[in-house]
Amino acid sequence: MSSLDHRITELRACLGELGQAVVCFSGGVDSGYLLAETVAVLGSDALGLTAVSPSLAPEERDSATRVAQRLGARHLLIDTDELDDARYRANPVNRCYFCKVEVYGQAVTAARRLGIPHVLDGFNRDDRGDHRPGRQAAREQGVRSPLDELGFTKADIREAAHRLELPIWDKPALACLSSRFPYGTEITPDRLRQVADSERALRDLGFKVCRVRYHGEAARLEVDSSEIARLSGPKVLAVVTRRLRDAGFTTIEIDPLGYRSGALNETIPAAALKATGAAS
């Protein structure tokens, strides 16, 4: 038995012991794989829960719904109100903490209302090395992360999801839209829509991996390094420029380094990351 097979066996045994569980399902591969295994083990005693707010692109909400339907999962969409919190809108370095307080709080409340004793998320072993202030909220709310507990890496999860033929097994990582704003830049519904519309324009042109970083009137575009030349081509760039100006940006810049996860975290001093909840 391979190490991955062993972890999958342990995961299924762990889920079976829970009896009932709510899985916080963002629509990504990590929580999607966890939801698939939870449904396979617990059946109707498993519930996928997706938080809906302006920081979630509408197509991501729709994708989560389709995946849940494919899995035959009970699926609950809940509206969350993190933008009502002035601390979240101010976009400090630990913004994600305030978001997760709202999301996990809503999930735990829904679970209690339904008589479900456990709330799970898709946090995994590789996430420990990233800036994740939301982990504090998970601990405070008693949310469990079985993929992390059992040592699943992102590569493990993609391979396991591929085996299950999940359509999102190779889906690029996609953090919430609020991650596109430099820390200290206020987050508003209009600005979130502006970013969502701009990234939709890039995806419409076939850029599977893309980010539009908000810098006031300027948009800084990140695509996979192999796609920078295509994005920079006159015809494609003309279409992108028109679409992003329609969205409200006046200046378009292309990041020469391409997409990398957590690019805006590169400006945060290491001590600040540690103080605000970077995973160990």
N, C-alpha and C positions, 0 to 999 in steps of 0.2 A: 504494500500500500504506500503510495507517495505521501509526502508531507501534506500536500493539498487535500488529498483524499481523506487523510486523517483529520484535518481541520474541519472539512465538510461534515464528516461523521460526528465530530464533537459539537459542531454548530447545531445540527439537527437534534442531537440529544438534549442540548441546552434549551432549545426552543420547545421541545416536547415537555420539559420540566416546568416551563412557564405556564402552560395551559391556555392562557389568553394573553394577547399582546397588541398594543398599538405601535405601528411602525411609522415614524416620522419620515415621510416619503417626499423628497424634493423633486423627483423625476430623473435624478441622476443614476449612474450605474451602481454606486455603493449602496444607497438606500433601496434601489430597485432590486438588486440581488437579494438583500436581506428580506425585503417584502416577499419575493418569490419563494424563498426557503420557508418563511414563516407561514405563508398560505399553504404550501405543500405539506407542512407538518401539522398545522393547527386548523386548517380549513376555515370555516366561518367564524372561528374564534380569533382569527387574525383580522386586523383592520389597518388599512393604509390611511394616513392622514397627511394632507398637503396644505400647507399654509399659503394663503393667497393674499398678496398685497401689491402695491405699486412697484415694489422691488423685484417682483417675479414677472418676467416677460410673459405675455398672454400665451404665446406658443408653448412655453414650458408648462404652464398649467394644463393646456390641452394635451401635451405629450404625456404628462403624468396620468391623466384620465385614461388615455388610450392604453398605456401599459397596465394600469390596474385592471381595466376591462379584459385585456388579454390574459392576465393571470387569474381572472375570476375572483378578484379580491373585492371585499367590501372596501369602499373608498369614501372618505369624508373630506370635503373641501371646507376649510374654515377661513374666514376673513380675520387677518391679524392687523393690529393697529400700532405697529412700532413707530410709524411716522407721527403719531400723536405725542410721542415722548420727545421732549425738547433735547434731551441728552443724545438720543439717537440722531435727530436731525442735525445736531451740531457736528456730527461725524468725527468724534475723537478717535484716538488710536484703538480704544476698546469698544468701538461702535457695535461690534458683533455681540458683545455681552448683552447689551440692551435689547438687541433683536431677539436673541435666544431666550432671554427672560420672558418676553412676550410669547414667542412661538412655543417653547416648552411649557410655559404656564398654561396656554390654551390647550395643548395636547394632554397634559395631566388632568386638567379640568374635564375635558371631553372623556378621557378614560374613566375617571371616577364616576361621571354621570352614567356611563354605560356599564359600570361594574367590572371594568377591565383593570387588573392589578399592575400591569407592567407597560412602560413606555420605552421604546427602543429607538436608536438612531444608527446611521450608517458610518459613524466615525470608525476609522481603522488605523492599523499600526503606522502606516506612512504619514497619516495626518499629524502624528505627534511632532514631526519636525517643522510644522508650519505655524504661523501666527494664528492661534485659535482662542481668542478670549471667550468665545461662547462655551468653552468646556467648563468654565466655572458655573455657568447657568445650568448646564447639564447635571453637574454634581449637586447643585443646590436643589434641583427639582427631582433628583433620584432617577434620571434617565440613564438607561444602561446602553452600552455599546458592545454587543457581543462579538462583532467582527474584530474589534481591537482586543477584547479580552482573550480571544483565541488566536491572535497573531496573524490575522489576514492582512496581507499587503494589497496595494491597488492592483498589482499584477495578478495576484491570486484571485481577486474579485472578478477581474475581467475574464480570466480563464474559466472560473466557475460559472459566470454568467453566460459565457459562450457555450459551455456544455449544455446549459439549459435552453439555449437558443433564444435568449432574451434579445429583443431587437435593439436594446440600448447598450449591449455589451461593450461596444467600441465608441460610445458617445464621448466626445471630449468633455473634460471637466468644465463646469459652468457655475461659477459663484454668482451670488445675487447681484443685481444691477448696482446696488449701492457700493460695491467694491470698485466701481469705475471712477470714483471721486477721490481726489487727494484728501488726506485727513485734514480736517479743519474747514473744508468746503461744505457749505450747508446742502443737505439733501432735501429736495422738494419733489412732489409728484410730477410737476412739469419737467423738471430736469431728468427724472427717471424715464419719463416717456420719450424725451429727446434722445437719450442713450439707447433705449429699446428700439426706436424707429431707425436709428443709425446702424445698429448691429443687424437689424433685419435687412437693411439694404445690402450689407456685406454678404450675409448668408444667401440672399437672393441671387448674388453673383457667383455663388459656389464656394465661398470661403467658409469652410467647415469650422475652423478654429479662428476666432476673431474676438477682439476687444476694442471698444471705443472708449478711451479714457477722456473724461470731462475736464477741461481746463478753461472754464469760462466760455469765451467765444470760440476757443480753439478745441478741436477734436484731435487727439493723438491716436492713431490707428495701429493696432498690433494684429498681425496675421502670422501664420506659421512661416518660419524663415524661408522655406522653399517656395512660398507664394508671394514674397515681397516683390519680386520682379514683375509678376503678373499684375499685382495691385498698382505698381508704379507705371505700367504701360499707359500711354496716352488715352486710349479708348476707355479702358476700365476706370482709370482715374477720373476721367471726365464725368462718367456716370455716377461714381461715388461722390464726387464733389457736388454735383447737382442734388443728389438725394440728401446729403448731409446738410447742405445749405437750406433745403426745404425743411429739414428737421430743426434748424435754428442755429447751426454753427456757421461762422464766417471764415474760419481758417482751418485748413485740413493739413495735418502733419502725419508722416509715416514713420513709425519707430524703426530705425535701421537694425535693431537687435531682434525684432520680431516678437511674437508672443512668448511670455513666460509667466507662469503662475505667480501671483502676488507681486507684480512689478512695482506697485505703489508702496509695498512694504520695504523696498530697497532703501528708502529714505529714512526709515525709522532706526534710531540708535538701538544697539543690542540691549542696553539696559532698559530702555522703554519697552521693548518686546517682552523681556522677562517680567517686568513689573505688571504688564497688562494681560498676561495669561498665555504667552507662547507655550505650547506644549513641550514637555521635556522628553 
